[in-house]
Amino acid sequence: MPLRTRTTHPISLLLTTALAAVTVTGCAFLELARDCEGTEDQVKETAALGILDQRPDGAAVARGFEDVDAGCWADSGDVTVFATRTYTFAGTRADVSAYYRTAAVRDGWIQDPETPPGDLSFTRDGMALSVVFLTAAGLAEAGHGSRPDLTTGAGYSISVDSYL
């Protein structure tokens, strides 16, 4: 009795492979589709963190930045909630750094051990806190033009990012 052989059609093989790939990586595809929907409460909580309102004596909320800049952004499945407050300060960067090294620790933040010298980065409960000194070039790049009040002395922003 002759043996019957069957030819596999390329389309069947392709469909079988695709079905297996979707079954195995389905979660990954769902992760890539994540967005900021449903993060409103977390945005409000992040914007209300007390550390954003703490500042050294003599620092003031920068003109045009009276409100905390808060929101959410999603990129390739990564979702981040953020809140930023911008201050002017006639003192030095060293004064700002010393203030936040103390204030952040007092508020439960831990200095990130991988932070390069001179940078201010802290972590707490899945959040990252950073203090960034402003420059004329950085402000221009962000669309804020020339702001001598933010680049004279130690104009800075304090930001909290929460990764979902």
N, C-alpha and C positions, 0 to 999 in steps of 0.2 A: 504494500500500500504506500503510495507516494505521500511524502510529508507536505502538508500545506503550509505555506509561508505567507506572511501578511506584510504588506508594505506600510510603514508608518508614514502618515502624511505630515509634512513639515508643519502645517498649521496646527495639527493636534499636539505635536510636541511643543510648539511655542505656547499654546494655551495652557497646557499642563505645567510648563515651567513658570509662566506668569502667575497662575493660581497658587503654586507653591511659594513663590516669592512674596506674594501679597499676604499669604497666611503667616509666613515667618516674620515679615517686616511690617505688618499692619500697624503696630504700635508706633513705629518710627514715622510712618506717613501721617498718623494722627498728630504726633508731636510737631511735625513741620507745619501743620495747619493751625497751630495754636495762635490766638490773638489776644487782644486786651479786653475782650468782652467779659464782663462780670468783675472787673478789678476796681470799680469805683470806690468801694469801701476801703480797700487797701490803699488806694491813692490818698484818700482823706486821712487815714491813720498815719501814713508816712509823712504827709505834709504837717501834721499836728505834733510831730516829735519835738520835745522840748529842746533838744540840742540845736535845732535850727534857729531858735530864738535866743540862744545864749551867745554873748559876744563880749569882747573885752571893753573896759571903760573907754569911752571916746569913739567907739565904732558906731556907725549909724547905717540904717537900711539905705541902700543906694537909691537915688532918685530914678524913677522909672522901673524899679524893681520892688515896689512896695509890697506886693503879694508874693507868697511862696510860689515858685514855678514848680508845678507838680503835674504828673501825668503817667502815662504808660507808653511803652513802645515795644513792638514785637519785630523780631528779625530772625528768619530761618528757624522758627520754633522756639527761640529764646524770648521769654517775656520778662520785661523789667519794669517795675514801678519805681519812680524817682521823685524826689523833692529837692529843690535847691533854693537857697537864700543868698542874696548878694549884699555885701557890706562895703562901705568906704571906711578907711581907717588911716589917720595921719601918722600913726606910729610905724614901727618897723615890722618886717616879716617875722623877725625873731620874737617880738612881743606877741604876735598872733599865734605863732607856733607854741610858745610856752603856755599861753592861755588855753588853747584847745587840747594840748597834751594832758593838762590837769582836768579840764571840764569834761572831756570825753571819758576819761577813766572814771571820774566821779559819777558819770551817768551810766556806767556799766559797759562801756566800749573797751575793746582790747586792741592795743596797737598791733597792726599786722606785721609779723616778724619779717616778712619778705619785702617790706617797704624800703625803697632806697633812702639813704640819708638825705635829710632835707624835705622829704615828702611827708605828708600827714595822712595816713590811711589807718582806719580802725574797722573792726568787725564786731557784730553782735547779732545773735538770733537770725542768722541767714541774711543779714544786711551789711552793707559796706558804707562807711562814712569817709568822706575825703574833704580836705580843705585845699583849694586851688587858688594860687595867687594870680591875679589878672594882669594881662599885658595889653598894650595898645594893639598889637598884631592879633592877639586872640579875640579881643572885642570886635575888631573890624571884620574878622573872619566870621564871627557869629552875627554880624549885621547890626552891631551897636555903635559903629562909628568911633570917632575919637572921644574918649571920656577921660579927661585929665583927672577928674575926681576919683576915678577907679584905678588909675595907674600911677598916681602920685602917692607916696607912702606905701601902704599895703592894702590896696583894694583886693578883695577876695570873695570867693563863693564857698559855701559849705553845702555839701550834697550828701543825700542818703539814697542808695540804690538797694532795692529789694528784688531778688531774683526768684521768679516763680517756676 
